[in-house]
Amino acid sequence: GKVASLLYERYKNGQLPIAMVSMDNCSHNGQKLQDAIVAYAKGWVKNGKADEGFVEYLENPAKVSFPWSMIDKITPRPDASVEAMLEEAGLEDVKPVKTPRGSFVAPFVNVEETEYLVIEDAFPNGKVPLDLGGIIYTDRDTVNNVEKMKVTTCLNPLHTAMSIYGCLLDYDKISEEMKDEDIVDLIRIIGYDEGLPVVVNPGILDPKQFIDTVIGVRLPNPFMPDAPQRIATDTSQKLSVRFGETIKSYLNDENLSTNDLKLIPVVFAGWIRYLMGIDDQGEGFEISADPLLEEVRPVVANIKLGDIVTEETLRPILSNQKIFGVDLYEAGMADEVVEIFNELIEKPGAVRKTLHKKVTEAKEAKK
């Protein structure tokens, strides 16, 4: 609303052109920003608070543009070591605050060195030459394809896979997980073998090289103290994009079969196992915030280690397209997820045993 009011002032003072560059970390962010601004404007026009021409101004790309952008720079929760360093340097009031939703905010940010920023080249009033500093200007379709490459194949699926198993195996740092051969094999096979066959290649960044950097440089970085618990936040909102799009691509390609997806079902079964809030040693742990916890946790509430679960028990989760982007029954993956889940809950230590078994089987299948 405040942004809309500022644009209205610009409209009244000559309808000067401007680019409203959204930096929100979500797909089609420029479109979402435009829809929100125009909704305010139409409401104000309807209520007699603004001129009718204001909406025309906002919907004219020669006057006001809403470029799409894709930003990729892993930003973990504020780290205690950085806090201590700043306090030693004499800065005051730098302690992070935990919000009611379980996230953290602080007056400082610790981030990785690797970064990508791709912006749609739609600037009706001219643009700053940020490309001289490594930012990429391109067309809207390419921005969208870079986003798809990152979110559905080359980074986010790997992050989610290792966050789930990192929590179950009691890791508190992503960099420490990258010393675990089973977890590294898990994300390598999901990225290179299951994702790359259906990757959207944006042209300006090479998907394989992107994964090379993720696995070889970004995730092992010990100076980026990211935590699987942070990444596990809102997992129910992420699975449909991070894995569902790959499954849909396999279903829509007559040369591919979901039977070739050996480790994505391991991630799904691992997430359901994670919802039990019990680690691989049989000890309880705090589940990260997620808007669907009240809906999905009751499904596993009465399951204990050593139980054998039928597919009917897990059906409310497995058939939920809102979670996976597809109905896992229709995708032919539900039975396998149930089978893996039963292996994961066999006894303490079963998570490690099952993960090792599944990545070994996947590696053997490649030979």
N, C-alpha and C positions, 0 to 999 in steps of 0.2 A: 504493500500500500504506500509506503514512503517513497519507494522508487517510482511508482506510478505518479505520485504527486509531484516529484521533481521533474518527471517528463512532461507533466502538464504545464509546469512553469516554463519549460523550454518551448513547448508548443505555443503558449501565449506570447512569448517573446521572439517570434519570428519563425517558428517551426524549423529550427535549425536541425541539420542531420546529426546523427549520433549512432554509435554501435554499442549495444548493451551486451557485453561479453560475460556470459555465465561461466563461473568457475566451480560450480557445484559438481561433485564427483558422482555423476549419474549419466546414464545414456540419454541422448537427445536433450541435453540440459538447456540449450538455447530455446528449443520449442516449448519446454516446460515453463521457462521464464516468460516467454511471450504470451502463452496462454493465461498465465496468472495476471500479468499486467493488463492484458486486453479485457479480462474478466472484470477487473476493478474499473477500467475505463467505461465499459458498457453499463456497469451498475451506476456509475456517477452520471452518465448521460441520461439514463432512464429516470434517475431521481432529480434531474435538473441541476446537478452539481458541476457539470462540465459541458463544453460545447460538443455538438455531434461530430465536428471535424476532428476531434481528438482521437477518436477510434480510427478514422481514415489515416491520420498521421502515423499512428502506431502500426497499422497494417500495410504501410507503404515502405518496402525495403529500401527505396531510394532515400527515405527520410530516417527511418529507425530500423536498424537491423538487429537481429538476435543471433549472432554467430554461435554455432555449436563448438564445443571444445572437448578435448580428452586430456586429462591430467593423470600421470602415473608417477607417484613418488611415495613410497611406503612411509607412513608417519605413525610410529608406534605411540602407545600411551606414554606420558611423561615419565622419564626414568629417574630413579633415586640417585644414580651416580651423577647425572647431569645436574640435578637439584643440589647435590652436595658441592659440586664444582662451582656453581653459581654463588652459593652461600659463602664458600671460602673466598670468592672474589669480592665479597662485600655486598652482594645484592640481598635485599630483604623481601619478605612476603612472596616467596617463590614456591611455596608448598602446593602441590596439586590438590584439587577438590574432587571427591567422588560424587557424581550426580545420582539422583534417585534411580535412574535407569542402569547404574553400574558402570557408566563410562567416566573417564577422567578428563579434567580440564586444568590447565596451568598457564602461568604467564610466560612459559618458555616452550619451545618445540625442539624435539630431537628427531632427525630424519636421516635417510640414507643419501649417499652422494648421487647415485643414478637417478635420472629424472627425464621425463618426456612430457612435453606440452605441445599439443597439436590444436590449432585454432582455424576455424573456417574463415577464409579470406573474404569477408563481407563487411567492408568498412566504408560507408557512404561519405564520411567526412575525413578520409585519410587515416593512415595507421602508423603507429610507431614501428620502426624497423627492428622488432624484437627477434626476427630471424637471424640477425647478426649475432645474437647471443645463444643461438641453438634452438629457439622455438620454431616450430614448423607451421607455416601458413599453407593451407591447401583448400580443396573444395569440400562441400558438406558430405558427399558420399565417402570420401576418403577418411574424414574424421570419424564417421560412423563405423567404417571398416576397421580402423585402428582400435576403436572401443570394443568391437566384437572380438577382434583377435586377442586383446588383453583379457577381457572379462570371461569369454566362453572357452578359451583354449590355453593361452600361453602363460597366464599368471594366476588369476583368481581361483581357478579350479585346483591348482597345486596348493595354494594357500589354504583353502578350505579342507582339502584332504589331510594336510599335515596338522592343521589345527585340531581336527577331531581326534586323530590318533595321538597327537602330542598331549592333549588333555588326559586321554585314557592311560597313557604311559608315563604320566607325571612329569612331563617337561614344562618348564616355565620360560624357555627362550627358544625362538625359532632357530637361532644359530647353533644351539646345542642339538636340536633335532637333526640338523644337517650333518651331524657326525654319526647318525644312526643309519646303517646300511639299508635296513628294511624300509624306513621312511623315504630315504633318497630314491631307492628303487621304485617305490610306490609312485612318487611324483614324476620321476623320469618316464615311466611307462605311460602314465596318464597323459603327460604332456606330449612326448615324442610319438608314441605308438597309437594312442587312442584319440588324441586331439588333432595332431597335424594332418591326418588324412582328410579332415573336413574343415580345416582352418580357412578363415577368410583372410586372404593375403591383401593388405592395404597398398602394397607397392612401395610405400615410402619407408617401411620398416620390415625387415625380413623376419618372418615368424620363428624360424629355427634359431637364428642368431639371438632373437629376443629371449627364447627359452634358455639358450646357452648362458646368457647374462643372468637371468633369474636364478638358475641352479648353480652356476659357477661363481657368481660374484655377489648377487644381492642377498639371497637367503642365508648364505654362510657368514655374512658380515657380523663379527662379534661386537662391533661398535654401534650396531643398530639393534638395541635391546627390545626387539618386538616379542610378543608373547602369544602362544596359541590361544590363550584364554580371550585375548582381545579379538583375534580373528574369528573365533567361534561365536562371537556375538551375532545374533540375528541370522543364524545359519538357515532357518526355515525360509527366509526371504531370499536366500542366495542360491540354493540348490537348483532352482528351476532355470536360472540363467547360466550358472557356471557349469552345469552338467546337462540340464534338460535340452539345451540347444544342440549339443553334440549328439544326444540320443535321437533327436528329431532328424538331424542330418543323416544319421545312419539308417533311420527308418525310411527316409525319402530317397536313398541312393540304392538302386537295385544291385550295385556291385559291392555293397557293404551289408553287414549283418550285426545286430546288437549282440549276437553270440561272441563277436570278436572283442567286445568290451569286457575285459577280464577284471579290471580293478575299479571301475566306476561303481559296480555293485558292492564292492568291498567298502567304498566310502559311504554308500547309503546304509549298509548294515552297521557300519561303525557309528554313524550318526544316531541311529536308533539305539544302539548300545550306549552311546554317550548320554542319551536322554534319561537313562537309569540313574545317572549321577553317582556311579560306582566305578572306581578306577580298576586297573588290571590286578591290583593286589586285594581287591574286595573292599577297599576303603571308600567312604563317601567323599565327594568333592563338590564345590559350588559351580553350578551350571551358569554359563554366561547368559546375559539378558536376551530374550527372544519373545516377540509378540505372540507366538503360537504355543508357548510352553503350556498354558492352561488347557489347550486343546490336545496336544500330543503326549504330554507326560502321563496323563491317566491311562493311556494305552499300554504303557510299560510299568505302571505303578506296582502291579502285583507280581511282576516277573522277578525271579531270584536266580542267582548263579546256580547252575546245575539243572535248571528246568529245561524242558523241551517244548518249544512254542510252535503252534500250528499257524499256518498262513492266515487263518480266520482271525486270530488274535491281532495280527499286525495289519489287517486289511484297511482299517480306517486311515492309516498312514500311507500304505503302499499305493492305494487307489487315489490318493489326493493329488490331483493335477496342480493345485495351487502351490504345492510344495515342490514337486519334481518337474513341473512343466509338462509331464505326460502321466498317464495312468500306467504304473509299472506292470500291471497285468496285461494291458493292451500292448505294451512294449515287449512283453515276453521276458521280463526281468524279475518279476515278483518272487517266484519260487526260489531263484538263486539267492536273492537277498535274504529270504527267510532261512535258507540253508546256512549261509554264512553267519547270520545273526546267531543261530543255535550253536555254531562253533565258537563264537565269541563269548557266549555266556556259559560255556561248559563248566568252567571252574576258574579260580584265580590263576593268572598266567596264560589264559586262553587267548587273550587279545594278541599278545606277542607271538604265540604259537601260530595263530591263524594268519596274522599279517605276514609272517615269514613264509608260511606255506603258500599263500596266495601269490606273493610277489615271485617266489621261486617257480611256481607253476607258470606264471605269465612269462617269465624269462625263458623257460624251457619251450614254451609254445612259439617263441620267436625264432628258435633255431631251426 
